[in-house]
């Protein structure tokens, strides 16, 4: 786990220092929290976050969901776009209840998408949460 965290942190630092215009560096803390939360869950007897969910989160943050067209979108439409872009990382059989403490009966990859959206909305130049529940604005 430590090696994964160190590799992810180094990778994020590299991307930030490369001059690429991205707010990716602000997500280093969030990604670290995600990894540590996974470690805590494993200690409590729950399963640890799977590799596919970590890869999905990394891809969504890296691309800043650039494959979603501009405009106002319902969360279900965003899920459809993510599933079509990363079909091998969206496993409907792996439920949130297997990974999360609160454990809803919803696929974990949808939780990952919402987490990435929440992380990306801190960079207000591209993604904004709409006041109406379940809607997002992409500029």
N, C-alpha and C positions, 0 to 999 in steps of 0.2 A: 504494500500500500504506500509506503514512504517513497519507494522508487517511482511509482506512478505519479504521486503528488509532485515530486521533484521534477520529473520529466514534463509534466503538464505546466508547472510554473515556469520552468526554463523555456518551454515552447512559447508560452504567453509573453514572456519578457522579450524573446527573440522577435516575435511578431510586432510587439510594441516599439522596439528599438529600430525596426527595419524602416521606419518612416511611413509605413502604410497608414493611410488616413482612416483610422478606426478607433473606437473607444474600447477596444478589446481589453486593454490593460485594466479598465475598471471592473472587469468581470473576474479577474484573478482571485479576488477575495471570495466572490460568490462560488466559483468553481471549487475553491479550497473548502468552503463550507459544505458543498455538495459531497465532496469526497469524505470529509470527516463525519458527516451525518451517516453516510453509508457504512463507515467503520463502526459507529456506535450501534447501528441497527444490527450488524453482524454479531456484536458482543451480546446483544439482548436476545439472541436466538433467532432473529429473523434472517432472511436471506439478504445477502449483500447486493447492491445494485449490479446488474449484469453489464457486461462489456458493451452490448448493443445499446443500452440506454445511455451509457457514458459517451459512446461515439455519436449517438444522435444529438445529445446536448452540445458536444464540441462542434459538430457540423452546423447546428443551428446558430450558435454564437459566432462561429467563424464566418459564415455566409451572411449573417445578420438577416436571415430570411429574405434575401434579395430575390428569390424566385417567386415570391408573392407579389402580384402586381400592385401598383399604387391604387389607393382608394380605401374605402371603408369595407371591412370584412367581418363576417360573423366567425366566431371561433371554430364552428364546424367546417366552414370553408377552408380555414387555415389548416385544420387537421387533414382535410382531403388533399391539399397541396403538399403537405409534409409527407403523407403516406405515398403519394405518387412520386415524389422526389427521392424518398428513402424507404422503399418497400421492404427491404431486408432488415431494416432497423425498427420497424413498427410491428411488433408482435402483439396481437390482440389477446393471446392466451396468457400472457404474463400480466397479471392484475396488480393494481396498486396495493391491494391488501397483502400481497406477498413481499412487498418492499417497504411500505410506509407504516408508521405507527398508527395513524388514523385509518388507513386502509379502506379506501372505497373500492367498489366492484367495477372499476373502470380500468382500461388498459394503462399500464404505467407510462407508455410512450406519450400519451396525451398529457399526463402530469409533467413530463419532461418538456413538452412543447410550451405549456403554460409557464413553467419556470423560466424557460429561455425568453419568452415574451416579456415576463416581468423584469428580467435582467436587462433586456435590450431597451425597455422603455425608459431606463435611466439615461439613455443617450437620446434626447428628444428630437434629434435631427431626422430620424427615420421612422420610428414606431411610437405610436401614442395609444394609450388606453382610452377608449371612449367612455363617457359617463354612463351610457346604457350598458347594462350587464351583457357580456358575451361579445362585444364589438371592439374591433381594433382598427386604427387608422394607419395606413402605410403611405409615407410621402416619397 
